[in-house]
Amino acid sequence: MEAFLGIIIGVLVTLGIVTYVKSLKKKSLVNAQSVLLLDKIKKVCKFITVEGDFAEIYHYEDVKERFLKMITSKKKALVVINAKAHVGYDLSKIILKADNTNKKILLEHFPQPEVLSIETNLNYYDKSEGYFNKFEATDLTGLHNEAKSHIQDKIPESGLIQIAQKEALETILLIETIVETIGWKLDYSALKIEDNNQKLIKK
């Protein structure tokens, strides 16, 4: 009888140890999954939702004075700027937290849309230069930077930012799809817009 009890106790102890080890492994797996998910979402990084084309004419002129301002030398150009602006979301700025117990990813902060990149193509017309004021490589680099800045200033009035704001749900659904790939859920019920503190999405 004692031997039988000993066997039963041994089996129960073994079962308890096995169950405890399995629970530790499961907890470790859940933690690893949450880390993997957060890293995967951050790696998407920049998500373009709106693309806009711009065509602008830019007048460039530079005048230099030489010999005690007795001689002026001018260079000028008519620059046609063709540009493509990409507006969207920098996902590295979102704030996510993992609820390992319920296998949820909590989306606590979502950034405002921003200009992610501007691609410019410059064509020069009516280009002229003075004898003492030639076009240098630095001038062309400066013109390229000025062109980007010129387009950047035009973007707010173009409506691209407002269009991108309306695409916020699409971006969140992308994150939700990534989360659901391993059986987790995305909780964005507490998400609010920064500008007016109103609910961005109603679940």
Secondary structure, DSSP 8 states (H G I E B T S, - for coil): -HHHHHHHHHHHHHHHHHHHHHHHHHHHHHHHHHHHHHHHHHHH-EEEEEEEEEEEEEEEEEEEEETTTTEEEEEEEEEEEEEEEEEEEEGGG-EEEEETTTTEEEEEE----EEEEEEEEEEEEEEE-BTTB---HHHHHHHHHHHHHHHHHHHHHHTHHHHHHHTHHHHHHHHHHHHHTTT-EEE-TT-B-TTT--BS---
